[in-house]
Amino acid sequence: MCGIAAYLGTEQAFPLLSLALEKLEYRGYDSAGVAVVDADGEIHLTKTINKVESLCRNDSGITMVSNVGIAHTRWATHGSPTLLNAHPHIDCDKKISVVHNGIIENFVELKNQLIQQGHEFASETDSEVIAHLLEQQMKEGLDFERAFLTLNHSLKGSQAIVAVNASKDPIICALRTGYAGGLAVFPDHKGGAITSDLSAILPFLKGTDVKPVIAFLEPHEMATISSQGITYKDENATPIVKNLISISLSDNVVEKKGYDHYMLKEIMEQSDSVLAATKDLIDFSSLQFKNENLTLLGNNSFNKVLLIGCGTSLNACAVAQTYFEELANLPTEIYSSSEFRYKKKFVDDTTLVIAVGQSGETADTLSAMSEIKSLGARLVTVCNTPGSQADQLAEESYFMNCGMEVGVASTKTFISSLSILYSLAIYIGSSTGYLTEEQVKHNIGDILSLPGIISATLKKSDSFKVISDHVNFSNNFLFLGRGNNYPIAVEGALKLKEISYIHAEGYAAGEMKHGPIALIDENLVTVAIATNSNLYDKMVSNIKEVKARNGLVVALVNESNNSLDNEVDFVIKVPEVSIHLAPIINVIPLQFLSYYIALERGCNIDQPRNLAKSVTVE
């Protein structure tokens, strides 16, 4: 979602901030802007409702000498994507500029109050309220830094805020309240930088011999960057000392490597994802777990497992429910983070909570994690981002290690998540003695075989395209699955609606007669996941019910199955694996189906409309 960058130092600010914004583009945005303070202490703004690169064609931000500025990529929440609504925002006197992630829940009340005090607003956003609040506080006698600290108490909701004042000796202030995206502070000897994403720190590291260390702001903490360095305070204005964390960042440019889209590249990388995700957990030469990286799971006795996530991560949780129930013999619940955070919670120190998310910055998941931790449950996370807020909140983190996923629609991180969750379930089953040593080695061997099977499935992409060419006429799709393929039906529908903007629903096949069957006709495409399982015959019955109503059916079956070749309109064939690992294989043709349909329709595959890679607001 929204991205933040700020810089105060000895280099030209605008080029560095522009590069930082380019690093933030993958998160999704609909507008962007930069504010810099010149040597005379005046603020200059440049904004765009196009790509970040278009900022560089606007002379207002480039020609002046300026060593301080703030920048932002916006994903619209309050107000449409226009230049006026784009960040940064300024106050009436053009003495303060602000960028903001989050939603101000009491902004209407604050805006009305400020209007009564004589403030004039230029935008429709809630974020502009912050600039005018600071202006008002300074009119009432507070300096910029103390005025900024009052935001802790005046704003309701979760926020990440950075502001700069117009002065010949300007300062930058940053503040977090709740979970609206993180803020990482990078100090150097004459100032520093702040970003909402570690990748955006990279432009500020070039040409320095400063050891790359980062401080992460916790909720209600403030950082102030001046030419003298960086200071930190808590919400009571008490100075605090932050732990500086050494970081290892690679400036490898994420390239498409000859593919037309990042999404296609990331689908094709999935044969590498399984072993990358599990290499920290399993020694594949001995088929043994690395106990030193699984201390929390190995040293505790759990009575139940709770899996939480959003979007594709929630679908991974739904698949993994079966893993923990059948391999670890533990009752397992799954919840959407956005729902779980508002319900009564039955967790304690015998509950293992696993929070899943590729970015580690999803607001709903972070809020749920924070509350879960306060209730004493044991908390771990599966994510793709070391140093993320989820990583910091969790007692133990299991990283996907699959490299940056640029496409907004998650693909390889789904398979990475499932690989880790499957491994964790086996480990718990092994630790408790529920699984025999022979069963453990057999299941680990199945993991080891997956890369080759995934590669074989990826090689079928041309056949998947042929089928997509026959069904892309439809504006309505129904995906059906049973057992642990039901979440794959939901994931297939999610991918299709995300990138092709087609209405698609994922349903448990046994529920078809309880509503969806009313929609079936020759214009509805039904994708039925019918790979081998103990529910295969029931799935075939569902397929026949669709065909009896003139529905068009695409059946996903194993390569050895020819029984449906003359019963359905199109057949997708995939290699056969164990029932537990079938979802990992079965999702791949559905990813391709979505990709090729979106391609045919001319959709923006890597950055679909209205979607963001990291959802940092509710």
N, C-alpha and C positions, 0 to 999 in steps of 0.2 A: 504494500500500500504506500502511503506517503513516505518520502525519504527526506532526511535532514543532513545537511553538511554545514560546517562553520569553520572559519580559519582566522587566526590572528598571528602574525609573524613578520618575517622580513621579506618574504617573496610576494610577487604580484598575486593578489587574492583571486581575481576573476578566473584566470586560466585553471588554477587548482580546483576551484569550486565547480567549474564546468566539467572537469574530468571526474570529480567525485560524483556529480549528478549522473554522468554516463554510467558509472559503476552501479548506480541505484536504479537504472532504467528497467532492469529485469523484474523488479518488484511490481511493475505496472503503474501507470500514471496517466493523467489526461491533461496536465499543464505543468509548467515548471517556471522557476524564477530565481534571480540572484539579486541581493542588495549588497552594495559595497559602500564604505565610508571613505571619502577622499581626504587629502591632507588638510583641507580647510574645515573638516568636520561636518561635511554634508553627505546625506544619504542619496545614493543613485540606485534606481531600480531598473531591471530589465526582466520581462516576462514573455512567455510564449504559451500558446495552446497547441503547439506542434511538438516535434521532437526536440530534445535537449540541444542537439547540434544547431538548431535555428537560433539559439541564444547568441551564438558567436557571430551571427550576421547583424546583430544589433549593437551599434557603436556605443550606446549609452553605458555599457558595462565594460568596454575593453580599453578604450583609449586613455582613461585616467590612471594616475598612479594611486594604487590603494593596496594596503597590506592587511585589510580586515574586511570580512564580509560573511554573509549567511546565505544559504541556498536551500531549495526545496523542490521536490517533485510531489504533485498533489493528485490524489484520487478523490473525486468530489463526494462530499457527504452533505454539506449545507451549501446549496447554490450550485448552479450548473458550471461546467468547465469553460469559463471566460477569462479574459485578461484581468478584469476587475477582481474576480474571485481567486485568481492564482496568488500563491504566496511568493515573496514576503509581503506582509501588510505593514502599513505605517499609521502613526497617530495623526491627529489634526495638524500639529506643528512640524511634522516630518523630522522629528528628533529621535524616534524610536522605530525600529523595524523588527518584525516578529515572524518566525516560522513555527508551525505547530502540527503535531500529530495527535489525534484523539477526538473526542466529542465532548464539548462543554455542555453538560446537562442543564445547567441553569443560565444558558446564554441569553434567552429571551428576557428574563428578569434583569440580568446585568445590562443588556443593551438598552432596555427602556430606562433604566436608572441613569445610564451614561448620557442618553439623549436629553433627559431632563436637566442634566448638568451642562448641556451645551455642546456635547460632542457630535460630530457629523460623521456618518459611516459611508464608505464608498462601495462596499461589497455586501453580498448576501451571507457571508460566511459567519460561523461562530468564532472563528479564529481571530478576526479583526477586533473583537471585544478585548483581547489581551493587550493590544497596543494602546487602546484608549484607557484601560484600567491602569496601566503603568503610567501613562500621561497624567491621569487624575491624581494618582498617589504622589507623583513628583510635584504636581502643583500644590499639594497639601504639605510639602516639606520633606518628603523622603528622597534620599538619593536613589540612583538607578538600581543599585544592587539590593538595597533594602526594599524598594518597591517591588522588585522582582520576587523577592522571597515571600511577599504577602500573597502571591498567587496560590501558594500551598493551601490557603484557607478560603480564598474567595471563589475558586473554581471547583465545581462538582463534576465528578467523573474521572476518567483516567486520561492523563495528558503527558506529552513529551514536548517541551517548549524550549526554544532557543531565541534569544533576542540580542540586538546590538544597539548601542546608543550613539547618537550623532555628537561627536566630540573630537577635538584634536588629539585626544588621548583616549580613544574609545575602549570599551570593554565588551566582552561577550558573556552573557549569563545563560546557563542551561539548567533545566529543572525537570524532574520526573515526578508525577503523582500517579500511582497505580501502574497499570500495564497497558500502555498504548505504544509499544515499541521501545526498544532500549536506546540508551545514549552512551556511546563509548567515547572517552576523553583521552586524547593522545597528547602528552606534553612534549614540548621541546624547550631549548634553552631560552628562547625569547618569545614565548607564547604557546600556541598549541592548536589542536584541531578537535572537532567534535563531529561524530557521524552516528547515524542510526543503524548502520550496517558495517561490519568490519571490513568488507571488501572496499568500501569507499574511503578507508584510511590510506589506501595504497598511494594515491597521488601525492599525499603530504609526506610520505617517507622518502621520496626520490631526492637524491642530492644531499641527504643528511647523514651524519655519522652517529645520530642519536640512537641509542638502543630502543628498539620498538617495544614499548610497554604501554599498557592500556589500563585505565580505571573505568569501571562500570558504575554508573550512577544507580543507586537504589531508590525506591520510592521515597519522595519527599526530601531528597538530597539535591543540593545546588552546587554547580561548579561555576567559577568565574575565571575567565581568561583575560589577562592583561599583559602589557609588555614586560611586566615583572615576573610573569609565570602564572600558575594555576593554583587557586585555593578552593577548598570545599567546605560547605556548611550544612548542618542539618536544618530541619524546619524551624528550630528555635534560634537560628543564627549562630549557633555554637560551632566554632571551627572543628573540623574532623580531619583525620588522616586516612586517606584511602590506600588500600593495598594495590600496588601496581603489578599487573600480570603480564609476564613476557608472552609475546605472541609470535607465531610463525605464519606469515602470510605470503602466499605465492602471487606474483604479478603475472601469472600465465593468462594471456588473453583467451577467453572462452570462445573458440571459433566453431563454425559449423562444419569444418573439415569436409567440404564438398557437398554436404547435404543442403537441401533447399530450406529447411527449417530446423531450429533447435529441437523441436519436439521429435522430429524424425530421427535426428542424431541421437537423442536421448533414449528413444525406443530401441535403436540399434545397439546401444551400449549396455543393454540389460543382461547380456550374457556375462558381463564382467561384474555386475552389481552384486550377485549373490556372494561370491567369495570375498569381495571387498568389504561387504557388510559384516561378514562373520569371521574375518581374519583375526580380529581382536578377541574373539570368544572361543575359537576352536583351533587346535593344532591338527591340521588335516593329515600330517604325516603319521601321526599316532592314533588318529580318530579319538582324541581326548579333548576335554574342555580345558581352557586356560583359567583355572580356579582363581588366580590372582586378580583377574578382571571381573569376577563375578562374586565378590565377597558378600555383598548384601543378600543375594539370592541363596548363597550357599550356607550362610551362617544364621539364617532365621527360619522360623516355622510359620507358615502362612495358612490361614483358614479360608481365604478367598482372594480372588484377583479381580481388580477393577481396571478396565481399559477405557481411556478417554482420548478423543481426538475430534477433528473437524474435517469435513469434506472427504477427500481421498484417504486421509489418515484414519478417519472414522470407519471407512470401509475396510481398511486393513485390520482395524481392531475387531470388526465383525467376523472376518475370516479367522482371526487368531483366537476368538472365543473357543472354537472347537479344539484348537491346539492345547490350551490350558486345561480344558475339561477332560480331554481324552488322553493327553500325554503326561500331564502333571496331576490329574485327578483332583482338580480344585474347582469349586463352583466359581463361575466367572460371569461378570456383568460387563456390558458395554454401554457407554453413554456418549452422546454428543456433548462436548465441553460446554457449549452454549446453553444447554438444558441442565446439565449436571450442576453448574455453579449456582443455580437458583432453587435446587430441590433440597429436601432434608437428606442429610448424608449419614449413612450407617457404616462408618469406617473407624478402625482403631489400629493399634500397632500390630495386629495380626492380618491386616489387609495390605496386600501388595498392589499399589496403584502404578500403572504404566501409562505415561502420557506420550502420545505419538504425534509427531509433527515435523515436516521437513525443515521449516525455518527455525523452529524453536522460539518464535516471536508472536505466535497467534494469541491475541488478547484474551479470548475466552478460555483457552487452554491454560494460559499463565495464571489467570485469576482463579481458576479451579485448582490448579496446583498449589497456589499460595494458601488457599483455605484448607485443602487436604493436608498440607504440611502442618498447619496449626492444630489439626485434630489428631495428630500423632500417627497417621498412617505412614507406611514406608513407601517412599516415592522415588521412582526411576523414570528416565525418559529415553525414548528412541527418537533421535533427530539427526539432521545432516549438518549441523552448524555448531562446532565447538565454540564456547564462549558466549553462546546465545543465552537469553534469559532462562529458557527451560533448562539448559545445562547448569546454570548457576543455582536454580531452585532445587534441582534433583539431588538425591543422595548419591546416585550412580547414573552415569550416562553411557548409552550405547550408540555409537555413531555409525551412520550409513556408509560413510567413506566413499560415496559414489561421485564426488565432484559436484560442482555447482550445476543445479538444474535450472536452466534459463527459461524454458517454456513454462508458461503460467499453468497449463494443465499438467499435473504431476503424472509421471510415467515410471521412470526408473526408481524414484524414491518409494513408490508403492511396493515394488518387488523387493527393494532393500529392506523396507519395514517388515514385510512378511518373513523374509529370511532371518532377521534378528528375532522376531517374536517366536518363530518356530524353534529356533535354537534355545531361547530362554525357557520355553515350555519343556523341551527335552531335558535341559539342565536341572530344572526343578524336579522333574520326574525321576531323574537319576539320583539327585541328592537325597530324596525321600525314600528311595528304594522301590518306588512304584514301577519304574522301568528296570528291566534286567540289563546287565552290561551288554549282552548280545543285542538287545533291542536298541540301546543307545547307539552302539556302533552301526547298526543297520540304518537308523535314522540319519546319523551323521553322513553315512555313505550316500544316502539319498540326496543330501545337500551337495555333496561333492560331485554328483552326477548332473546336477541341474544346469551348469553352464553349457554343456554340450547339447542338452535337450532344448534349452532356450535358443541356442544358435540354430539348431535344426528348424525350430519354429519360425525364427526370424527369416530364414531363407524362403519361406512360403509367402512372403509379402506380396509377390506378384499375383498369386491366386486370391489373396484377400482383396487386392485392388479390383480384380475382375468382378467379384461379388459386390463391392461397394458401388461400382459403376451401374449395376442393375437395380440397386435399391435407393440410390440417392434422390430419386424423384419424390420420395415420401416425406411428409412433414410431421409424421407421427410414428414413433417406434416404441415397442414394448419388449423389454428384456426380461426373460424368465430364467430362474435358476432354483435349485433345491439344495438343502444342506449348506455346505460351505461354498457352494456356487451361487447361492442367493446374493451374498454381498458382491460377487463378481458381476451379477446382473445389474445391481445398483451402480457399481463402478462403471460398467459399460455405458449405461444410460447417462451417467454424470459426464463422462468424456464427450459423448456425442452432443449433449446440450451445451457444454462449455465452449467447444470450439466451432461447432457448426450452427449453433442457435436453433437447433431442431428440438421440438418437444419430444422428450423421451422419458419413459418411466421404467424403473427396475422393480420387479415384483417377485415375491416368492410364488413359484408356479402353483402351489396349492391354494393360493388366494385368488387365482385368476377368475374362478367362478363367482367370487364375492365382489365383483364390480368390473374389472377390466374387460371381461368377456363381452360386455355391452359395446365396446369400442371396435371390436374386430370386424373388419371388412377387407375388401381388396386393396384399400389404400393404406392400411396399417401394416407395417413390417414388424413381425415378431421374431426376435432373436432368441432361440431356445438353447440353453447350455445343457447338453445331454451327453457329457462324457461319463465314463463308467463309474458307477456307484451303486449302492444298495437301493437307490431311489430312481434308477434309470427307467424301469418299466412305468413308473408313475409319470415321469417326464414325457415318455412316449405318448401316454394317454392324453396329456395336456396338448401335445403337438397335434394329435388327431382331432382334438376339440377345436383347435384354431383352424385347421384345414377344412373341417366340416362347415365352417362359416366363411369360406372363401378367403381366409387370411393368407398373406404371403409369409412363408416361414423360412428363416435361415437357421439351420441346425448346426451346432458346434459339437462334433463327436470325435472320438479317438480314431486313429488311422486304420485300425483293424475292423472298424464297424462299417459295414456296407448295407445294413438293414434299412437305413432311412434314405438311401440314395434315390429311390423312386417314390418316396412318401412326402418329401418336402421340395421346396423350390430351389434351394441352394444348400450345399453342405460345406462346412469348414472342417477340415480334418487336422488334428494336432496329435503329437506323440502322447503315448500313455505314460503316466507317472502314478505314484501313490495317491490315494484319495486326499491326503493332507496337503500334498504339493500341487495337486491339479489346479487350484486357483491361480498359482503363479504362471502356469503355462496358458491357461484359458483366457487370462486377461489380455494377452498379447494380441491375438487377432482382433479383439474388440478395440484396442488402441489403434491398430491399423485401420479398421473400419471407420472409426471417427475421423482419423487423419485424412483419409482419401475422400471422404464425403465433404469435409470442410474444404479441402483443396479444390474439389470440383465446383464448390459453391463460391469460391473466391474469398473465403473468410481469412481474417488475420489470425493465423494459427498460433503463433507464439505469444501474441498479446491480444487475446479475445476482448471484445468490448465489455466494459463494466467490471472486469475481473482484475484481481491483484494477486501477486505471488505470495505476499505476506500480509495477512489480514490483521492489522494492528488496532482496529476499533471494533466495537460490537456491531 
